[in-house]
């Protein structure tokens, strides 16, 4: 690894660590400041005021915010993310179980999205007639909120019986996450490829007699990779943000659903824990994308 | 002539027999056989997952479901009929003062791991229930006059349950107490680790129970798989051992649209929650095709309600004293067309109601209570009687200071039924000149406001959960010192004469053992409530539970868990001929 690449990676790592801490601490503070707390559920189950007061004390909700935050941060240093008030279990255990499921789903969705989006982008970028059919579908999919995409896929699965919708089945959640990303990649790859094909060096290559297929699939595709890599961070972010609706609708036991349970139960430590791990996954994804870009294009390292 | 008469009689007899045969078979076809078919896996959905496998430490619906499937109680409240049924106790007697119950335990019962059940397990369960370290959330529902029950063993097969005061519902209280295996949990309890025992990560093989099923597998966030407990004590009328089903798989599906889709796809047999009105039409079509059965359990016990802040210290009432006048509540009740809410919000799947006790409460419901029928002209007269009249001709009533009479109704954001109902109430009150602001709030924010007890609101449109038919279960709603006496909670002494009367009647009602006398007292309570209307009710939904057509033996209840409360009697029957289900 060259010195400038090492410096680039070091800088990105520090930024990622700061991002993770700010996101998780921010989540903790926001949930603590929002009206209502974890004892609301007790109130609905008609617990007595004494029981509610006892629960508030047990959960530390009677302590000042800064003291509470300090205790959480102290635990964080020793990798103790606290105890979930909703599940009555260590937050670290819960997020470990669920983050794996989300990461698996996200990785598979990314793979499917890349496998569909990039070749399709090359095709539509090199054949404008083909693009006329594909582009409207891609634009619709990019604009489609995850909840609509997953509902449509569930309806299709029910109507056709082609895909199982049983909890734990991969087909519907993977496609629901992958299709909008594939559409985004297709649009970007298509534009980048069209730009590359009109660049002077590729026009010259064509004039030199390089076969059209090689020109498109080797030379132009390689050149158009950089802009696509540039949005890799955003893609990874969208996979995690979209996973909330997808996991809810498809009963996927991932981090998004855990975060939803934590938010509805006003579970401070669990919200912060989910935010921490979610931010870490996004940071790692972004870091990987940044490093890939830096390896492909040395100019990126200078901007670090 | 005689031959003709005999022939006619024979034909008539055959026709009658044929008709009877057709009728019986048709009825059986829809009502499912009394005796179930052995075997099969029933797949149900549930919205939430358990946070513990121990009902004593976590009181939510998922834990209750796990407890109902894997544990058993001394007696059970039949959620379909409301009657008390023998379970681990086969018979019981009561002392003349009504305080001491002697229960005889069922002979030959063993836990799912083969250990024998005895009175020691009953004593252990109550010891855990009331233990200060365990802090069981279900303990407060097993107190009488604020004190615990005393439980003693006479011998291995008989226990005494001593109530600290006479208690109207009697042994129904014991329905909340699953009997735990002392041999499995005593050491954790003695070590002060009971709350951590039987967590969701505990291997299912470490659990033991007296219920019809045992937990075989729990996949966090996905499913619970229960297998038949071959040692379950109960047999059906033909002497066949129960449960009929080999397995019950409970899939965790947190989203209701996804639940309905799964039922429509034929991937699940049962949705544990009730069906929303907007889903009924689609499911009705599937029922017509023979794929789904819609089981009407009755009218819900917890209709949405509009209550007013009647705390005299409320800051709102200082500037607008008319907010606390009974004429206002009566006027609003007359101004709202309940049928419109029934038809528009519930799409017809509800009944107009005028009080907290709906037809779903069975014997406690009074169909002849005085009603405030839809009568906008009467509403205007009542508003006028408080000095709320249109003084400037803008169509809105003004108070005596000439300011527009305006009140706000808080409700929860995202709850479709509440938001739509509140919008109709707002529109219909505008028609009589009363200005209303509907304020949808996040649930947490609304509950936080109510818990604070500062009384800083005009009115709230919300509902509360009821888990019993018996009015004593809602004592904290009826009596003025109760924390759920929503319109003016936790009063140190009754703020009004009528609240004092209700306090007196409800306390008597809760300690009277004679059921007829309890009904009489509660009738009086309802009449006083109807005369003062601290809370307004408009519509109560019909509780409809959807199952696949192959589910037999369902006895749906308006209480949760609507069908799985009687899981041992459920069975899977072949799909009816002509079913077009995929």
Interface residues (C-beta under 8 A of the other chain):
Chain A: X34 X35 X36 X37 X39 X40 X41 X42 X43 X44 X45 X46 X47 X48 X49 X51 X52 X54 X86 X87 X88 X89 X93 X97 X98 X101 X151 X154 X155 X157 X158 X161 X164 X165 X166 X167 X168 X248 X249 X250 X251 X252 X253 X254 X257 X258 X260 X266
Chain B: X51 X52 X57 X58 X59 X60 X135 X137 X140 X195 X199 X200 X201 X219 X220 X221 X222 X223 X251 X252 X253 X254 X255 X257 X258 X261 X262 X264 X265 X267 X442 X443 X444 X445 X446 X447 X448 X449 X450 X451 X464 X465 X476 X483 X484 X490 X582
